[in-house]
Amino acid sequence: MVAVSANRLELLQIAEAVAREKTIDRSIVIEAMEDAIAKAARSRYGQETDIHAEINPKTGELRLARHLLVVDEVENFATEITLDGARRHNPAAQVGDTIADTLPPFDFGRIAAQSAKQVIVQKVREAERDRQYDEYKDRIGEVSNGLVKRVEYGNVVVDLGRGEAILRRDELLPREVVKTGDRVRAYIYDVRREPRGPQIFLSRTHPQFMSKLFAQEVPEIYDGIVEIKAVARDPGSRAKIAVISRDQSVDPVGACVGMRGSRVQAVVNELQGEKIDIIPWNSDIATFIVNALAPAEVVKVVLDEDRERIEVVVPDQQLSLAIGRRGQNVRLASQLTGWDIDIVTEQEESERRQKEFAERTTMFAEALDLDEMMG
C-alpha cells in the first residue's frame, strides 16, 4: 500500500514539476501522462483494445479501463461485448452502450515505458508551443528586449525569456553588429505557427519601431496627448515623423525633442545615430508637404489631387537640399505624406511658363489668322 501511495504521489509531483518548468497548465501534463499510460497498456493488451487511463488530479490514483461496445453478436473480442456479458457489469446496459471494464495495474516493460515517455515529451512540447504562440501573437506591435543567443549567417536568434525570436539580417540596421550575449531591443512584427514551433519575427528597421521608441521616451505620446500620424525611415541613416497635439497648450515637436534634445537623442542613440526630422502634421496636404520637405524652403506648390501628385517650386540654391543626398529628403517626404512629389527650381518653372505662354500666343495668333481667312 505504501508503494502504491508513493507512485501516486510521484505522478503528481512529476506533473507539477514539468508544468512549472515549461510554464504550461498541470492538467495538460496529466492528460499527456494518461495518453502515455494508455498507449503502454495497449502494448500489453493489444493495439486494437480501446484503453483509457485516468489520473485523479487530487490523489494521483490511476484507473485503467478497457472500453467495450455492447453488441448482439461479438465479431471482435478486443472491442466488443455481448449484452449478457455487459449486464454482469451493469444490469441496465443496452445494445449500443459502452461498458468500462476495469483493468488491474501492471508494471511497464522497458519498451512500453520508453514509448510512454516519448508520448509525454511530444504532448508537453506541443502544449509549450501552443502557449508560446498564444502569448506572443497578442504581443505583435510591441517592443521587446532580449539576449542574443547566437548569430547564424547574419540572422540573429534572440532569447526573449519565454521564447526564441529571429531578427533577420535585413531587419537589422545597416552596419549594425551584434554579438552573442548582447542585449537588443526590437519590434515584434509577426508571429507564425510553423511545424517546428511558433516563429517570432523581430525588426529594428520597421517604421513602427521608431513610433514605439518615441512612446517610451515621450510621456505625452504614451498618454495620447501627442499622436504620431506617420513615419518614414531610411533605416540607420535618416527618418521623418509627423506629429500632432490633442492639446493646444502642448507643442508636439517640442515634446518629442525634449529638454536640450534629450528625448529625441535617446531614440537616435538606440537607432545607431539615425537622424530624425520631427514635423508638425497638418490636415492641409500642401502645408503638410511643405513641412515634410524641411529643412528646404518652398516658394510655391501646385496640387494634382486626382493623381495625388504635387509639384513643389524651390529657390535655385535650395534644389539639392530639397532633393537630399541620393534623393533621400524628397523620397522620405513622399513616403510620409503618401503623395508623389516633383521638385523644380524657380528658374525651371519660369522658363516653362514662358515656353507655355509662347506656345499659347502662337496658337492664339494662328486661330486669329484662320478667323480672318474664313471671314
Secondary structure, DSSP 8 states (H G I E B T S, - for coil): -HHHHHHHHHHHHHHHHHHHHHT--HHHHHHHHHHHHHHHHHHHH-TTS-EEEEE-TTT--EEEEEEEEEESS-S-TTTEEEHHHHHHH-TT--TT-EEEEEE------HHHHHHHHHHHHHHHHHHHHHHHHHHHHTTTT-EEEEEEEEEETTEEEEE-SSSEEEE-GGGS-TT----TT-EEEEEEEEEE--TTS-EEEEESS-HHHHHHHHHHH-HHHHTTSEEEEEEEEETTTEEEEEEEESSTTS-HHHHHH-GGGHHHHHHHHHTTT-EEEEEE--SSHHHHHHHHTTTS--SEEEEETTTTEEEEEE-GGGHHHHH-GGGHHHHHHHHHHTSEEEEEEHHHHHHHHHHHHHHHHHHHHHHHHHHHHH-
